[in-house]
């Protein structure tokens, strides 16, 4: 039995939203045909989402979901889904990679986007720390290890 909740970590490369999921054999899998616009709605309040965010999705309603898309029709091995927001309707096509997560195309998909709080395991990136913490960490590294820590450009 598949998980009720799924999560992928989309990012933007050369202006294209895509994701990797090695467990499913997907690398640089792009979102196309209306789905990028839906992604933009989901990440509107997530700072630095282009560098990655967590996208939770399920065919079952879950607490805190942000959007719900409904199956419209199959086409070219994938499926068209409809999103209605404030009376405005938009459609997006999910390619056959959807079937790596579901046995059949779900009638409804619920989704939620969240910022990635800790990148690279349990420790935040140096650039994700407030400036005062970065300065403190730099001094600590020099003091204990005799090394400098470079900050990413602002």
ABEGO torsion letter per residue (X at the ends): XBBABBBBBBBBBGGBBBBBBAAAGBBGBBBBGGAAAAAAAAAAABBGAAAEBBBBBBABBBBGBABBBBBABBBGGBBBBBBBBGGBBBBBBBBAAAAAABABBBABBBBBBBBBABBGEABBBAAABBAAAAAAAAAAAAAAAGBBBBBBBX
